[in-house]
Amino acid sequence: MADLADVFGSDFDPTSVPEDERSFDLLPPGDYTMQVIESELKPKDNGDCGLNLTIEIMEGPFANRKLWDWLNIRHSNAQAQSIAQRALADLCLATGVQGLRDSEDLHFRPFVGTVKINPAKGNYEASNGIKRYKPMPSAAGQASARQAAPPTRVAPAAAAAASGGGKAPWPRRA
């Protein structure tokens, strides 16, 4: 038993507490500026291991809203493991982290996260998830500006030599 009068000085009055104005509605799908604020490695009894990420939206009307992502970074299902490791690689690239050893190195580094809606399944309601991790627009803008630059003119003989004799690097399908 806990005597709350010791804490509050009298009985706790729930009507004296203001309504919670936070919304727990689903976020609309789209791109948001985010950061990882917590991470935890959670080993399973069967040898699988997941990385649990707490992610916070940094700006806009949904600032301070949190999302969670679970990455099956070691899993008995090879496809689940591959998907999670690709997501972790994308997060590292988006945050500029090379050679990740400690998940805390991902904390408080802004990135763009694409939010999706996971449909309701079984006893679970629809929920938000992270579809993709991408670098902030300034870094992406510089990369796209480089790609949009007009191509330099290359002599046909040099182009053929550079591309392996003019053959496509992939086989043609009939």
Secondary structure as UniProt FT lines:
FT   HELIX           5..8
FT   HELIX           14..16
FT   STRAND          30..43
FT   TURN            45..46
FT   STRAND          49..57
FT   TURN            61..64
FT   STRAND          66..74
FT   HELIX           78..95
FT   HELIX           103..106
FT   STRAND          111..118
FT   TURN            122..123
FT   STRAND          127..134
FT   HELIX           137..148
FT   HELIX           156..162
FT   TURN            163..166
//
